[in-house]
Amino acid sequence: MRRFLKKLLLVLAGALVLLVGLGAWEVRRHLPHLKDGKLPGLSAPVSVVLDERGVPTIRAGEFLDAVRVQGYLAASERLFQMELMRRTADGALAELFGAAALPLDRRHRTYGFRQVAEAAAALLPAGERRASEAYAEGVNAYIVGNPGRWGIEFRLLGAVPRPWTTADSLKVLLLMHEDLSSSWREELQGALVQGLPESRRALLMPRSTDGEVLLVPDAPGAPPPPAASLGAAGEARAALEALSNPAFPAGPRSEAGSNNWVLAGARSASGKPLLANDPHLGLQAPGIWIPLRIEWKGRFVQGVAIPGGPGVVLGLNDRIAWGFTNLMTDVQDLFWEPPTGERLERISVKGGSEEVLRVPLGRHGPQLRPGLSLAWTALDPALLRNPFVDVDQARNWKEFNEALDGFPGPAQNAVYADRDGHIGWRATGVVPLRRPGDDGSLPRDGADPANDWRGFVPMADMPRLLDPPQGFLATANQRVIGTSFPNPVATEWAHPARARRIAERLAGASGWTAADMARLQLDTRSPLYSAFRDAALPLLPEALRAEWKDWDGEARKDSKAFTRLITFQREWRRAVLERLLPPGLDADAWAWADQDSVPLALLRADQAAWSRLGLGDKRAAVDQALRRARGQENWNLSWGRANRLEIRHPLGRAGGILSWLFDPPAAEQDGAGRCVRVSGKAFGQSLRLVVDWGHPEAATLVLPLGVSGHLGSPHRHDQRRDWLQGDPEGIRTRIQQGPVGRTLQLVPAG
């Protein structure tokens, strides 16, 4: 019997080894196998050098040839990601994943992203159209020339990639619009609280915050009043229905953020300007960015691109450097109006019956539910543009602005630094012109033509600054444009804690180096958390008070005190909202872009103020929040364990062995939502870029994962350690590295 069991175990072990070997062979069989060859459409040979991280340097005689090769390389590493983004915008995920994907498909079919992108493709300026076509032809050359090497995900799902089109690149841009400019939920929320006393309504719709970091100052006087509120009980019910629709879930607005700043040469060690940028986005596998470098006619541009889109989105060329943060512009408005028609959408469902979705249409746009239309700049085909190829070739402040004048959105804070010593900032994107007194914060009556948009603020009038006297400019999604600008830009911004921390650090020292900039990107101290701790201390039990007094102010992964502070802060916010909101509104679903100012103010307020606001007993609210916080499973964890980085792959979300195969390993991490180093379980610094014009060849760039999206690729996660731990001296994260990798030669076909 023992001999039989031994043989059985040997057989099972052999079968397991064979199974693992077959699996590894299958994975390798779907990896890209780049080799010298012909590429249709090239005007001259192009060489590609891949460094030890898989980052390509494309050397071409013409920029358009480089873009064609960029599309070819993007498809080789990220084709499945590109296919999913295209399908997401089309509302065609259920065709691959079944009924579970229907809510997301319904959302994008309602918006009509596919129709918008296809109409916009025909309206692109000639230069943008040529670049998008060249990129698409490069993608398709890879698809046709490398059958079966598209990624193992296609094999597992039984899918085949369709040819890429110019419209598909615009669909990717539409998804960025959705991520960065969705505000209609806040309009409905604001309408639902208009019946409250003004003092409480002001707390639920705050307009400004102490300690703001403005680039365009406020004018004397208050901002304009909001528009009219809901006019009927039926509208209130409709608003609640729209907010609860599973196709339109509340997004993580409390985590939204990015940082960028520029420093003049007079304040740097090199005597030349410095620039830093770390955009904060949802983190996914593979990541949203592809790093690359392009060289042509004695020039270069390097930085990151979006999978599916031509050109470098942010980075530097031989003359200028630039970076972006979200401007938070309000470019969505809701209108109460009857439907004027409908659009039929047929959604294929894997393993199920086709669904027919009827999308009601109003005079101002698609309707989120019958009677409630959405006007959104992203849904205007004439306003969907992708001018980054022009930005990549700009040589000075004037050409940079001319290129960005062609970028209607999503609206951004663009910071700028150039080789000649200039630094600057400008607001990009379109700002709707509304009727006087309407700041865009509430729905309006669609039957009244006076409520229609009256065009947009001319691009030439969008605010901008060059070489400010303080010698630096910093943005972190805070309110940057004050009321001296004649048109309301937005009504919700992120809390200014990150911007204030950056500005205070930049103003307080000189002799800055690139390493100093990189260390500031990793900063884990926030004035907001310290202020919250100080306000809470007199209200806490003695043991917790002593623990928080000893906290050093850092959001470090080994800190248990910080975990408890954050947990209590979240429960305090919830307790405050439960007392501020009228019955029927969910405190957990309430979306403030700035989640901190009002809860902090009410923590500091005395009982008399609470009584005037009709909020009840403050002590009882504190005790409730503390009791709930202590009941959370995170209460006794270190911050690194409570805030573990958990990046997911689309297939990994199915769980089990697919999660084990496709999801990157979890990791403890420093930082938090209101620190310069923003971090969450699946949200954070999607890249970190630092440029010193005294040493431009040493510019650094690091991603949370790596270049490749392929299971089994050595470049799938190889930047993860440097992203987690930091590389301030720029030893391993330089964009421009020596020719230590493979070289690829592509020549014209025919």
N, C-alpha and C positions, 0 to 999 in steps of 0.2 A: 504493500500500500504506500509506504514511504517512497519507494522507488518510482511508483506511478505518479505521486504528487510532484516529485522532483522533476520528472519528465514533463508533466503538465505545465509546471511553472516555467520551465525552459521554453516550451512551445509558446506560451503566452508572452514571455519576454521577447522571444524572437518576433512574434507577430506585432508586438508593440513597436519594436525597433523598425520593422518593415513599414508599419503604418506611419511612423514619424518620418522615416526616410521618404516615403511616397509623398507625404504632405509637404516636406521641404522641397522635394523636386518639383511639385506642382506650383509652389510659391515662386521658385526661381524661374520656372518656365514662363511666368507672366511678368517678370521684371523687364524693363526696357533694355535693349541691346543696341546702343548707339554705335554707328560705324560710319566711316567715310562713304559718301555717296552723292547722288544727284537730288536736288530739291527744285521742283518746278517753280518758275517765276523769278528766280534770282537773276540779277543783271550781271553779277560777277561772283567769283568764289568768296566764301565766308569761312573763317576759322572760328572754332569754339574751344576755349581752354577751360576745363573743369578743375577747380582747386580741390584740396583735400576734404572740403566740406560739401563738394558737389555744386558749388556756386559757379555759374558759367560767366566767362568773359567772352562776349561776341565781338569779333573784329570784322568789320565790313567797310566797303568803300562808300556805300550809300545807307543812310539811316533806315530807309524802307526795307532794304534787304535784311538788316538786323532785326527789324520787327517781324519779318517773315520767319526768321530763324527762332525768334523769341516764341512765337506761336508753336513751332515744332517742338521746342524744348519743354514748354509748359505742358503740352499734351503728353510728352514722354513721362513726366513725373506726376501730373495732377489730373489726368483725364477723367477719372471717376469723380473727383471733386467737382470738376467743371460740368460733368453730366448731371450731377445732383443739383448744382446751382441753377442750371438751365431748367431742369424739371421743376425745381421749387418755384421759380418765377412763372413757369407755364401752368402750374397747378397740375402736374402730372406725376406726382410721387406715388399715388395709390396704384398706378399701373405697375410699379415695382414692388411696393411694400404692403399693398392691400388696404383694407378699410381703416387701419390705424392712422394712415396719412390723410384721410379725407378732410379733417378740419383745416389742415394747412393748405390743402388744395383748394378748398372752398374760399379761403381768404384771398389767395392770389387770383383765383378766377373772378372773385368779386371786384378786386382792384383792376383786373384786366391788363396785367403786366405784359402778357404776350402781345396783345393788340397794340399797346402803347409802343413797345420796342420795335415791332415791325413797321409801324407808321413812322417812328423816329428815324429808322435806318435810312429811309428814303429822303430825309430832310437834312442829313449831316452835311456840313461843309465839305468841299472836295478833299481837302487835306486829311481830315478825320476819316472820311469814308475810305480813302486809299489805304490809310494805315490799318483800319479795321479789316478791310478786305485782305490785305497782305497777311495779317495775323491769322485770320480764319483759314486762308489757304495753307499756311504753315501747319496749323492744327490738323487740317484734313490730310495733308501729305503724310503726317505721322500715322493717322488712323489707317489710311489705305496701305501704307508701306510697311506696317508692323502688325499684321493681324495676330490676335491672340496675346499681344504684349501690351495690353491696355490696363492691366491691373487685375488681380485675382477676384476683386469684387464683381466685375462683370460676369465672370464664370460662375460665381456662387449664385448670382441673381438671374442667370440666364439672359443677360441683356447684351445688346450690341450698340455702340455709340453711333448716334446720327451725325451727319456732317455738321460742322460748326458754321455759323453764319455771323454776319455783322450784327444782326438783331440779337443774337445770343450774347455778344459782348455787352450790349446795352441792357440786357436782362440782369446781368451781374451787377451793373451799376444801379439798377432799380432796387435790388436787394440791399445795397448800401444806403440808398434813400430811405428804405423802410426802417433800417436799423438806426439811422441817425436823425430822422425827421418826422417821427410819428408822435403826434401830440393830441389827436382828437379825443382820446379817453379823458384827458385833463379838461377839455372843454365841456364834456358831458358831466363830469364830476362837479365842475364849477357851477353849472346850471342847477344841479340838484341841491346845492347848499345856498341858493340865493334867498331862500325864505328865512334863513337864520338871521339873528341880530348882526349888525355890521361888524361889531367887535370880534365875534366868533368867525364870521365869514372871512375877515381879513387874515385870521390865523390859518384858515384852510386854503387861502389863495394869496400867499405872501408875495410882495413885489420887490423887496429889497432886504438886505442883510447887513448887520454890522461888520466892519472890516473888509468891505468890498475892495477889489483891485480893478479899477476902471482904466481903460485906455482912452475912451472918449468920455469927458466929464458930464456930470448931471448939470442941467440948467436949474435955476431957482423955480420952485413950484412942484406940485405933485404930478405924477404921471396921469394920463387921461383916464376917465372912469371906464369901467367895462360896459359892454353892450347889454341890451335887455335880456332878462332871464327867461326861463320857460314860461309859456303863456297858458298852459292847460295841463290838467291832470293826465290826459292821454299822452302828452309829450314826456312827462315824467316817467310813465310806465315804459314808453318806447326807449327812453334813455337807459333805464335799468336793464331792459332786454338786450340792448346793444352792448352794454358793458359786460353782460353775463354770457354772451355768445362764445362758445368754445373755439370758434374759428378765429376769434380776436382776443386772445388771452392778454392779461396785463404783462407788460415787459419789465425787465429789471432796471427801471429808471433810477432807482436809488444807487445803482452801481455805475451809472454812465460816467465816463470821464476820459480825459487824455491830458497830457502835459506837453507844452513846447515852450521854449524860450531862446532868446538870442542875447548875446553879450558883446558890447563894442570892444574894439581892440585896445582902447585906453584902459580897460579893466582886465585884460587878459595877459598872461605871462608871455605869449608869443607876439603881442602887439597887433594881432589880427582878430577878427570876430570869431566867436564860437557859437554853435547852434546845437541844441538838443531837442529830441522829440521822442515821446513814447505814447503812441495811440493806445487807448484802452478799449478792448472789444471782447466779445465772447470768445473764449479759447476753445478750439476744436482740433480734431485730428483728421486730416492734416490742417495746418494753420492757414490763415487767410492770406499770407504774404508769400511771394517768391522773390528771393534776392537775386540780383544779376548786375552785370556791368556791360555796357555797350561802348565800343570804341569805333570812331569813324572820322575820317578826314582830319586827323590830328586833334580831335575832341573826344570827350568821354562823358558818360552819365552813368551813375551807379546808385543803387538803392533797392527799393522793392516794387514789385508789380502785383496786381490782383490776378489770380488765375482766371483766364478768360478775357483779359483786357490788354490792349497794346500799350507799350511805354512804361516808364518808371513813374510811379505815383508820388513818392516822396524820397528825397535823397539829395544828391549834389551832382553837378556837372563840373566842367573845368573852370567855370566862372561864378556860379551861384550855388547856394544850398537853400533848401526850404523844408518846412515841416507843417503839419496840420493838427488842429484839434477841432472838435465840433463847436460851431458857433451857437447852437441851440435855437436857431431861427424858427419861428412859427410859420410854417408854410402849408398848414392844413386848416381848413375851416369847415364847419358843419352848417347845413341849411335845412330847415324844416320846409318841405315842399312835397306836393304829390308826385308820384311817378309819372313820367311822360312816355315810358316804353320799358322794354326789358331786353336782356341779352340771354340767350340760351347757351349753357355750357354743358358739354357732355364729358363726364369724367370716367375713364376706364378704371376698373377696380380689379386688381389681381385676386382671383379666387371668389369673385362676387359679380353681381350685376352692375351694368353701367348706371351711373347716377346722372340724372338731368337736373342741373342747377339753374334756377331762374333768378337772374340778377336784375332787380328793378333799377331803372335809370331815371335820374332827375335832371333838371335843367343845369345843375351845377356839377353833376358827376354821378358815379355809381352810388347806390344807396346801401348803407350798412344794414338797414332793414327798411321796409316800405315806409316812405315819408321822411327819411333822414339821409340827405345826400352829402357826399364827401367831395369838397374841392381841395385839390392837392397839386402843387406845382409838378410833382413827379409824374402825374398822369397826363400832362400836356406834352405831346410828342415834340413840339417845337422847343421845349426846354430840356430835352434829354441830350446831353452832349458829353464828349469824352476828349478834352483837349490836352491830355498829358503829353502827347508827342510834341506839342508846341512848347509846353512848359520845359520839357527835357532839353530843348535846344535854345532856350532863352539865355541871354548873355549879360543882362543888367536889370535894374529895377524897372525900367520902362518896358522892356520886352516881357518880363515876368508878369507885370500887370496886364499887358495886352493879351497874353495867353490866358490868364485867369478871368479876364472879362468875358471870355467865351465859356465859362464854367458856371452854369446856372444852379448847380447844387449836386449833392447835399452841401449846404452852406458851411464854410470853414473859417477858422482863424488861421491864416497863413502867415508864418514867420519866415524871415528872409535874412540871409547874410551873404555877402559876396567877397570875392578875392580883393577888391579895391578898398575894402574897409567899411562898407555901409551895412547897417542893419535896418530892418523894417518889419511892419505888420500891416495886413489888410484883411478886411472882411470880404469873403467871396460869397457867391450865390445871389439869388433873387429874394427881395422882400416885397410881399404884396402891399399894394396901396389900398387901404380900406377907407371907409367913410370916416370923417373926423369924429373923434371920441371912441372909435372902435379899436381896441387893442388886440382883437383876435382871440380873446380868452374864452368866449362863450358862443354857443350856436346862435344863429340869427334867422330871421324870417326870409325864406327864399322867394316869396312873392313880391317883395319890395326891391325894385331894381337899385335903389340907393345902397343896398347892402352888398351889391356885387363888387368884386375887385375892380379897381380902376387902372390896371396895369401893374407895373413894378418899378421900384426905385431904380433909376438909371444906373448902370454899372459905374459910370464916371463919378457918380455921387456917393458910392459906397465908401465908408471911412477907411483911411489908411494913414500910416505914420512912417516917416523915414528919419533915421538918426535922431532919436529923442534925446533930450538933454541929460536924462538920468543914466544913459548908457546901457540900458537893457529894456527888454520887453518880454512879458510872460503871460501865457494864457493857460487856463486849466478848466475850461467850460464855465467859468464864472461870468457874471454880467460884465462885459467889457465895454458895451456901448451905452452910455448914459443918455439922459433925456435932452441933452443939447443937440443930439441928432434928431431931426424933425419927425421921423417916422418910427413908430414902435416896431422893434425888431423881434422881440420875444417877451413872454411873461413868466417863464420859468427857467432857472439856471441851476447849475450845481452850486453847492455851498463853497464859498471862497477860501476855505481852509487850505487847500493845496496851493492855490495861486498865492495866497498870503505867505505861506511857508517858503515858496520858491522866491518870491519877491524880496522877502526879508533876508534870505541867505545871499541873494545876488547883490542887494544894496549894501550889505555889511562887510564886504571884502573886495579886494582886487587881486591881481596876479593869478587869475583863474587859469587852470589847465584843462585839457580834455579829460584827464583822470578825475579832476574835481567835479566836472559836469556829470561824469558817469556815476560818481559816488552820490551826487545829489539825486540822480534818478533812483537810487536804492534807498533813499532816506525814509525812515519808518517813524519819524516823530511828527505828530500833528497837533497844532494848537487847539483844534476842536476837541480831541479826546482829553487833553489836559483840562480844558475849560469845563467839560462835562464832569470829569472826576472832581474838580474843585467845587462845582455846584452841588454835587451829590454827597460829598463827605459829611456835612452836618446832619444829613438825614439817614445815615447808615448805622447799623449795629457796630459796636466797638471793634469786634474782631475784623470785620470787613473794612472798616475805616482804617485800621492799622495796616492792613495788607495794601490798600490802595494808596496810602501815604507813601509806602515804600516803593511803589511802582516807579520806574525810571522814565516813564513817558514814551517808551519805544514799543512799537507793535512787533515784537520779536517772537519767533516761533517757540521759544522756551518759556514764555511768560504765561503763567496761569492767571495772574492778576488781570492781565489784559483781556483774556477770554471772559472773565467774569464781568469786567467793565462793559465790554461789547454786548454781552448777553443781557445785562441789565438795561443798557441803552436801548436795545431793540424792544424789550418788553415795556420800557417806559414810553417809547414812541407809540406802541400799540395802545397802552392805557390812556394816553393823551387823546388819541384819535377816537377811541370809544366814547370819550366824554365830549368831544367836539362835534362829532358827526350826528346827523339826525338818524332816527331808527330806519333800518332797512339798508343802510350802506355799510359795506364790509370794511372794517379798519385794516385788515390784512391786504386788501386789494387796492387801497387808496394810494395813488401815485403822486407823490411830491417829487419833483426833480431834486429839490433841496430838502432832504428828509430830516435835517438836523436843527435848523434855526429855531423853529417854533417849539419843539420839545425842549430844547435847551433854555429858551426864554421862560417857558412855564416851569421848568425845574428851578430856575432862579427866582421866580415870582413868589410873593408871599400869599398867605391865605386870603387876605383882603382882595387881592387881584383875582384869585380863583373864584371867590364869591361873586364879584362884579360880573365875571364872565359866565356865571351859572354852571361852573364845572364841578361843584361839590367840594368834598374834603380832600385837600392835597395830600395829607398824611395817609389817607386810605388808598389813594392812587399809588403812592410810593410803596406802601406795603404790598399792594396787589402786584405791582411790577416786580418787586423783589421776590415774592413768593413764586411767581411764574418763572422767573429767571433761575431760581434754585431748583426748579423742577425740570429744567432742560438737561438733556444728556451731556451737553457740552460743559456744564458748570464746573466739573472737576478735571477737565482736560487742559493740557497746554494749548496755546494758540496754534501751534503748528499742527497738532492733531485735530483741533476744531476747525481749522481752515485749510485742510489738506487740498492740494491741487488735484483735481479729478477731471482730466480732459477726456472726452469721449469721442469715439469714432462712430459714424452713423450705423455701421453694422454692430458695433460693440454694444449699442443700446438694447440689443435683443437679449443680452445677458449670457450667462453660461460660458461655453467655450469660445463663442464669438467675442465676448468681452475680453476674455483672457488673451485672445489672439490679437485683436485690433486696438484695444484701448491702451494708451501709454501707461506706464506705472504711475501710481499716485505718489505724491511727495509732500512733505511738510515744507512750509514757506513762510518767510517774513512778510510784513506789510499788511495793509488793510485799506478799506475803501476811501478813507479820508486822508491817507498818507500820500506823499509823492509816489512812493512805491505802492500803487494800488494792487490789491490782490484779493481774489475770491476763489471759490472752489472751481469755477470754470470761467473766470473773468479776470482780466488784468492787462499787463503791458504786452500788447501783441507784437511789439518789437522795441528795441532801444537803439537809437541812432545818436551818435555824437560826431560833430565835425569841428575841427580847428583849422581855420584858413592859414595859420602859420605852418601847419603840417597836414595838408589835405590828403596826402597819400596814406596817412595813418587814421583816416575816418573809420569808425567802428560801427558794426551792426550785429545784433544778436536776436534770434527768434526763440520762442518757447520750445520748439521741437527741432525741425530741420527742413531741408529743401524738399525732400522726397515725400510723396504720399504713399509709397509702396511698402506693403508688408514684406519684410526680408531685406530692404535696402539699408546699407550702412549709414545713409544720410537721413533716415527717418526721424531719429531723435538725437542726433549727435551734437546739437547746440543746446540741449536741455540743461546740462550741468552749468554752463557759463551763464545761461539765463537765470537759473536758480541762485547760483552763488555769486554772480557778478564777475566781471573781468575789467576793473577800472583802468588798469594799465594798458589795455588794448592789445595784449599779447596774442590772444587766440581769436579775437573777434574783428580784426581788420577786414574791411570789405575787399581791399585790393591786396591779394596775396600773390606770392610768386607762382610761376608755372610749375606746380608740383603735381598736377593731376593729369587726366587724359586730355588729348587733343583730338578734335573732330574737324574734318575738312568737308565742306558741302559746296558743290559746284552746280552751275545752272544745268537743268535738264535739257536734252536735245542738242 
